[in-house]
Amino acid sequence: MKINKVCILGGSGFVGHHITSKLVSKGIQCLVLTRNPEQHKDLRVLPGVQLLTANIFDAEAIKPHLASCDAFINLVGILNEGRNKQGFKQAHVNLVEAAIKACHTAGISRLLHMSALNANPGQGPSRYLFTKGEGENLAHKLGHPNINITSFRPSVIFGSGDSFFNRFADLLSLAPIPFPLACPDARFAPVYVGDVADAFIHTLTDSKSFGQRYNLCGPRIFTLEELVHYTAQQLGLKRKIIRLSDRASRLQAEILGRMPGQPFSIDNYLSMQVDSICQHNNLLELGIAPKDIDDVVPLYLGFTSKQRRLSRQRQAG
């Protein structure tokens, strides 16, 4: 299978930047559809990348842009619905249906889909995991037999610019008092964003991956408490972490879920009732040796910590 040009939804996001960069480095052109292309001018400097405005939830709006594309990548996902109570359904299910419909019309026969570890339409404990599972199954069902689908189920993804370690770094830096941590025993196998991107690139033209669903994890399993301690250590901060009980964790989620930006919601709490770990890590069978957090996180959290110290010194002076 020869791929010259790929259409990407979610290409302007954290994972999307890495996948787009790797694709263009291999000479594959990328068409990134977004509602706000002016907010992502950094992608325009990459040779072979085109940003266009489109309503990504409308198959008719997507379809005209696919005529010159050979494959389609969907990376769209949200962690919270905010005030839109249909946000998960719209982003994880309706968008998939629109994308598959557009691909059928345009004659595109290859689609890579970003799902999530523990995505399950029948037993997903949260709306996030339920709708992610619904969207994943829908992609495989509606794509058959003319569109070859491969889906990916990563644990929490880390790397420079991530919303995991960086978020806890910000919270820890702002909290001189003991840090109350919900769901401290929730377990994760953090996977490096570069490894996730490599999985997409590796399978794009590999017929053996058609119809497959890949679980992607890092090499080690951590509790959330261990990861927060690790973050504080990288920042050179001494913080006492207060382990919240299950009842207190739920209460924290109810309170923070009403705040602007929803730093922690009931749906997040429900998602963490299932360990985000791989029983079988498919990165290995794809020939990708997963990077450990020690290989990457100190490089960007350490830099962030140094910048914060310099800023405080300038303010003090």
C-alpha positions in Angstrom: 0.0 0.0 0.0 1.4 3.4 -1.1 0.5 6.4 1.0 1.4 9.8 -0.3 -1.1 12.1 1.6 -3.0 11.7 4.9 -6.0 13.6 6.2 -5.8 14.1 10.0 -8.4 15.1 12.5 -6.9 16.2 15.8 -3.6 16.8 14.0 -3.1 20.1 15.9 -3.2 18.4 19.3 -0.4 17.0 21.5 -0.3 13.5 19.9 -1.2 15.0 16.5 1.9 17.2 16.4 4.2 14.2 16.9 2.4 12.0 14.3 2.3 14.9 11.8 6.0 15.6 12.3 6.9 11.9 11.8 4.8 11.6 8.7 6.3 14.6 6.9 9.8 13.4 7.8 9.0 10.3 5.7 7.8 12.4 2.8 4.1 11.9 3.4 2.0 15.0 3.0 -0.5 15.9 5.8 -3.8 17.7 5.5 -4.9 18.8 9.0 -8.5 19.8 9.3 -9.4 22.0 12.2 -11.9 24.6 13.2 -9.2 27.2 14.1 -6.2 26.9 11.8 -4.9 30.3 12.9 -4.2 29.0 16.4 -1.8 26.4 15.0 0.6 28.3 12.8 3.5 26.3 14.2 2.4 23.4 12.0 2.6 25.5 8.9 6.4 25.6 9.1 6.5 21.9 8.6 7.1 21.1 4.9 4.2 19.1 3.4 1.6 20.2 6.0 -1.6 22.0 5.0 -4.1 23.4 7.5 -7.6 24.0 6.4 -10.8 25.2 8.2 -13.6 22.6 8.4 -16.4 21.5 10.6 -14.9 18.1 11.5 -18.3 16.8 12.8 -19.9 17.2 9.4 -19.3 14.5 6.8 -20.3 16.8 4.0 -17.8 19.4 5.2 -15.0 16.8 5.4 -15.7 15.1 2.1 -14.4 17.7 -0.3 -11.0 17.7 1.3 -10.4 14.0 0.9 -10.2 13.7 -2.9 -6.3 13.9 -2.9 -5.8 11.8 0.3 -4.9 8.1 0.5 -5.5 7.6 4.3 -7.3 9.1 7.2 -6.2 9.4 10.9 -8.7 10.3 13.6 -7.1 11.5 16.9 -10.0 13.5 18.3 -10.8 13.0 22.0 -11.9 15.0 25.0 -11.4 14.2 28.7 -14.4 16.3 30.0 -17.7 17.5 28.5 -17.9 20.8 30.3 -21.3 22.3 29.9 -22.1 20.3 26.8 -23.7 17.1 28.1 -23.4 15.5 24.7 -19.7 16.4 24.3 -18.4 12.8 24.6 -21.0 11.5 22.3 -20.3 14.2 19.7 -16.5 13.9 19.8 -16.1 10.1 20.2 -19.1 8.7 18.3 -20.8 11.2 16.0 -17.5 12.4 14.6 -16.4 8.8 13.9 -19.6 8.2 12.0 -19.1 11.3 10.0 -15.5 10.4 9.2 -16.3 6.9 8.1 -19.1 8.2 5.9 -16.7 10.8 4.3 -14.1 8.1 3.7 -16.5 5.8 2.0 -17.7 8.6 -0.3 -14.1 9.6 -1.1 -12.9 6.0 -1.7 -10.4 6.1 1.1 -9.6 2.5 2.2 -7.2 3.1 5.2 -8.1 4.6 8.6 -6.2 4.8 11.9 -8.3 5.5 14.9 -7.3 6.7 18.4 -9.2 5.0 21.1 -8.3 4.6 24.8 -7.2 1.8 27.1 -10.3 0.3 28.8 -12.6 1.7 26.2 -15.8 -0.4 26.4 -19.3 0.4 25.2 -20.8 -2.3 27.4 -18.9 -2.0 30.7 -17.1 1.3 30.5 -17.3 2.8 34.0 -17.3 6.4 32.7 -19.0 8.2 29.9 -15.5 8.9 28.5 -14.6 5.2 28.3 -18.1 4.1 27.3 -18.2 6.5 24.3 -14.6 5.8 23.4 -15.5 2.1 23.2 -18.7 2.9 21.2 -16.7 5.0 18.7 -14.0 2.4 18.3 -16.5 -0.4 17.6 -18.4 1.9 15.3 -15.3 2.6 13.2 -14.6 -1.1 12.8 -18.2 -1.9 12.0 -19.0 0.9 9.6 -15.6 0.6 7.9 -16.0 -3.0 7.0 -15.3 -4.3 4.3 -14.1 -1.4 2.2 -12.0 0.5 4.8 -9.2 -1.2 6.6 -9.3 0.1 10.3 -6.7 -0.1 12.9 -7.4 1.3 16.4 -5.0 2.2 19.2 -5.7 2.1 23.0 -3.0 3.9 24.9 -2.6 4.3 28.7 -1.9 7.9 29.8 0.4 9.5 27.3 3.4 11.6 28.4 6.0 13.8 26.7 6.9 17.4 26.5 3.7 19.4 26.4 1.6 16.7 27.9 -1.4 17.3 30.0 -0.5 14.8 32.7 2.9 15.4 34.3 2.7 19.1 33.3 -0.7 19.5 35.0 0.5 18.0 38.2 3.6 20.1 38.0 1.5 23.2 37.9 -0.8 22.0 40.8 2.2 21.1 42.9 3.9 24.4 42.3 0.8 26.3 43.4 0.3 24.2 46.5 2.7 25.0 49.4 0.2 23.2 51.7 -0.3 19.4 51.8 -1.5 18.2 48.5 -4.9 16.3 48.6 -4.8 13.5 46.0 -7.9 11.7 44.8 -7.7 8.0 43.8 -4.1 7.6 44.9 -4.0 3.9 44.2 -5.2 4.2 40.6 -2.6 2.5 38.4 -1.2 3.6 35.1 1.4 2.4 32.6 2.5 5.8 31.1 3.4 5.5 27.4 5.7 8.0 25.6 4.0 10.1 22.9 6.9 9.3 20.5 6.2 5.5 20.9 2.5 6.1 20.2 3.3 8.1 17.1 5.7 5.3 16.0 2.9 2.8 16.3 0.7 4.8 14.0 3.5 5.3 11.4 4.5 1.6 11.6 1.0 0.3 10.9 -0.1 2.8 8.3 1.0 0.7 5.4 1.2 -2.7 7.1 -1.6 -5.0 6.0 -1.1 -7.3 9.1 -2.5 -4.5 11.2 -5.8 -4.3 9.3 -8.7 -4.9 11.7 -6.4 -4.9 14.8 -6.8 -3.1 18.1 -3.5 -2.3 19.8 -3.0 -1.7 23.5 -0.1 0.7 24.1 1.7 1.0 27.4 5.0 2.0 28.9 7.4 -0.5 30.5 6.4 0.2 34.1 3.2 0.4 36.2 2.8 3.2 38.8 0.1 4.3 41.2 -1.1 7.8 40.8 0.5 8.7 44.2 3.9 7.4 42.9 3.6 9.5 39.8 2.7 12.7 41.7 5.7 12.0 44.1 7.8 11.5 41.0 6.7 14.9 39.5 7.4 16.7 42.8 10.9 15.1 42.9 11.6 16.3 39.3 10.6 19.8 40.3 12.7 19.8 43.4 9.7 20.3 45.6 8.9 18.8 48.9 5.2 18.2 49.2 3.2 16.1 51.6 0.6 14.1 49.7 -2.7 13.5 51.5 -4.3 10.3 50.3 -8.0 10.9 50.0 -10.4 8.1 50.7 -12.8 6.9 48.0 -15.6 9.0 49.5 -13.4 12.1 49.7 -12.1 11.5 46.2 -15.6 11.5 44.8 -16.4 14.7 46.8 -13.3 16.4 45.4 -14.5 15.4 41.9 -17.9 16.8 42.5 -16.5 20.1 43.7 -13.7 20.5 41.1 -16.1 19.4 38.3 -18.1 22.5 38.9 -15.1 24.8 38.5 -14.0 26.5 35.2 -12.0 24.1 33.1 -13.0 21.1 35.2 -9.6 20.2 36.6 -11.1 16.9 38.0 -14.6 15.6 37.3 -16.9 12.8 38.4 -16.3 11.2 35.0 -12.5 11.4 35.6 -13.0 9.8 39.0 -15.1 7.0 37.4 -12.4 6.4 34.7 -9.8 5.8 37.4 -11.8 3.0 39.0 -10.2 0.8 36.3 -6.4 0.4 36.2 -5.0 1.8 32.9 -2.5 -1.0 32.3 -1.9 -3.5 29.6 -2.3 -7.2 30.1 -0.5 -7.5 26.7 1.5 -4.5 25.4 1.2 -4.5 21.6 4.1 -2.0 21.3 6.5 -4.9 21.6 5.0 -6.9 18.8 5.2 -3.8 16.6 8.9 -3.8 17.3 8.8 -0.7 19.5 10.8 -0.7 22.7 8.7 1.5 25.0 10.5 4.4 26.7 10.5 4.7 30.4 9.5 8.0 32.1 13.0 8.3 33.4 14.2 8.6 29.8 12.0 11.6 29.0 10.2 13.3 31.8 13.3 14.8 33.6 14.3 16.5 30.3 11.2 18.7 30.3 10.1 18.9 33.9 13.7 19.6 35.0 13.8 22.4 32.4 10.4 23.8 33.7 11.7 23.7 37.3 14.8 25.6 36.3 12.8 28.3 34.6 10.5 28.6 37.7 13.6 29.1 39.9 15.1 31.7 37.6 11.7 33.6 37.5 11.5 33.6 41.3 15.1 34.9 41.5 14.4 37.7 39.1 11.2 38.7 41.1 13.2 38.6 44.4 15.9 40.7 42.9 
